[in-house]
Amino acid sequence: MSYLERFARFWWSFIVGDNLPLAAGAAAAIGVTAILVDQGLNAWWLLPPTILALLGASVIRASRHTER
């Protein structure tokens, strides 16, 4: 395994871990916030509730998965 492949696997594991939807949602929320701020809107407030909603959805999904 090359150094570059190990490096990429580390970052994938560190950022995504075992919850790809949460990582993708967080990236989308950051991207939308950045676009809105770039357009001149004061959108800093959008990120915290979005992340909290994503975390809540993740916990609910995980609890349903463990009940089976």
Order of alpha helices (4+ residues) and beta strands (2+ residues): alpha-alpha-alpha
